[in-house]
Amino acid sequence: MTPLAVAVAIQGEAGSFSHAAAREALGPDVQLVPCPTFEELFRAVEAGQATRGVVPIENSLAGSVYEAYDALGAHALHVVGETQVRVRHCLVVRPGTALGDVRRIASHPVALAQCRRFFVDHPGVAPVPAYDTAGSVRDLLAGRLEADAAIGSALAATLYGGEVLLEGLEDHPENYTRFLVVAREPGPLAGTSKTSLAFLLPNVPGSLHRAMGVFATRGLDLTKIESRPLPGQPWEYVFYLDVLGDPRGDVAEALAELAGLARNLRVLGVYPARTLPS
């Protein structure tokens, strides 16, 4: 009997880089649950409409995806995995369109930010923000987009019948996006090596230094530190942190010490770390 495909919520449409990440993390036969926003993605997993969600959390060129961090902090889902996808942006047009005919290009704001050099080199072309890369390609080919082209993946061009006019629009070829896999229940501890957490600190001198010291004294590697404003409390911040190490050893000891320094310490997930794809 063929196993049922995993239902995976993504922000965007089939053919997006989130689609590619879902296939990379959970297999080629995933059943997509496309969602217009990160909020709807998280709600779909919470409601059981999907068993997993795949969320872009940072890009090597454009930086952190702040909407994803905010959604992660606002919902009680668990990070159970991660994957990293090499992002190669294509200029997709309706068949027969020449580059000289292109005046407006639509795509997700993060994708547009990864292609700044292209727009500098083509000053007569304007970027048009849209909610999704693949959705832009789909809408372009369906005649529902007020643009002449879209920036998206080669997969999206194939799925929706577009023509790839140019490849490699990204500012640097080493362009990767890291994705988190979220679920309603935490994953198993066996084989894990990365812990993601969120916490608040008292607004007093040296509080962040002391918090980071619990990891430094144990020689633990912090692979990501991010801060986001705390809604309703001006100039207060939520700190997000990823740390490598044994979650049942040095990391557990560090978290026990951090609990005495921080407020609202929350472990977002413990999962296997992934390296960059070759």
Order of alpha helices (4+ residues) and beta strands (2+ residues): beta-alpha-beta-alpha-beta-beta-alpha-beta-beta-beta-alpha-alpha-beta-alpha-beta-alpha-beta-beta-beta-alpha-beta-beta-alpha-beta
